[in-house]
């Protein structure tokens, strides 16, 4: 799929209008590290832990098809 610059900017603007976009702050990074060391889900990477930490911070759920989130209460898993 080839996207020109205008298409890309339009799609990015749409995603940003429907999403929370924020920088990774110290507290979220530390929380993600704690989640990573305690969660016990083999194969869940630090990015998933950062998403989970941010979701907990904001009181929202992660909408995902990532199987690592199947048993996480803060996630709505829609995968097979």
Secondary structure, DSSP 4 states (H G I P E B T S, - for coil): ----HHHHHHHHHHHHHTS------HHHHHHHHHHHHHS--TT--HHHHHHHHHHHHHT-PEEE--GGGTT-TTEEE---
